[in-house]
């Protein structure tokens, strides 16, 4: 059987990485010869010992931007090719680079797209490049059916949807960790947002909404994450005297105790793929308010039956949703929605979706097309 190379130049701290660790380690346990090629030398500890971790022999690239990491990972991939001709690629990131490599050296490749086309095909030139290169992978994996519909239509391909494998045992174990944070209070409506502080995640929308309604309800909001917009968000909180109501918490490897303590989860993203954090909130039976962004939230929340959806960037709609979920008369509806969401979690079952990955990858590892 051929070797498997998983190409992921930049391993960061988000939902994509959670899936990377789960899938790679699952493959290794199933006796697939897994090689990880990345520029993040510091992430080796998250992989099974059976995984061959290929990275720079220095740590200088750990915090560099994706462009430099991709170039170096491309070099590592070429070095691997010189020694090992019989392998296939599963690309988790920088798909165009990986596809170009596989086309030039005639290596089979499967790509996995993590966010909706809106996030990476914003210009005509980019769309043209993707349309050209997306002809070559053996399969393109996406993580929601809405995503599949958009991708297939935009790029004239036939992708395959495999949901993110959700391992509820990890969440159940990690929520037990004790935290010394008493920001959430009884008698308050406790909201949480977890995600990178970037334009994509649009936490500024949250701050504006809560600032507009701060005199209408007693609330606490925690935003957990890191990113380039952190200073901007802190500045807004300070300038609008929101420090007693809103707290920014640095990125946590284990955010689940915070999520478990909250009453409501809000996703404010402009676009997604299939946001893991919504699955985690749904499993913990939290009332969810989310943008109806491409793609994922509408599918996870069953078109609003299992949560509340509002238009991307619409601060007025978000304010109304926050007020609505905080009203005592609506408590029965909130419980109905959260229970329905919890009961629908079978779609994201860890074993079911892992086996879909395994079946697909094994098909191309065993037989060269």
Buried (B, 14 or more C-beta within 10 A) or exposed (E): EBBBBBBBBBBBBBBBBBBBBBBBBBBBEBEBBBBBBBBBBEBBEBBBEBBBBBBBEEEEBBEBEBEBBBBBBBEBBEEBBEEEEEBBBBBBBBBBBBBBBBBEEEBBBBBBBBBBBBBBBEEEEEBEBBBEBBEBBBBBBBBBBBBBBBBBEBBEBEBEBBBBBBBBEBBEEBBEEEBEEEBBEEEBBBBBBBBBBBEBBBBBBBBBBBBBBBEEEEBBBBBBBBBEBBEBBBEBBEEBEBEEBBBBBEBBEBBBBBBBBBBBBBBBBBBBBBBBBBBBBBBBBBBBBBBBBBBBBBBBBBEBEBBBBBEBBBBEBBBBBBBBBBEEEBEEBBEEBBEBBBEBBEEBBBEBBBBBBBEBBBEBBEEEE
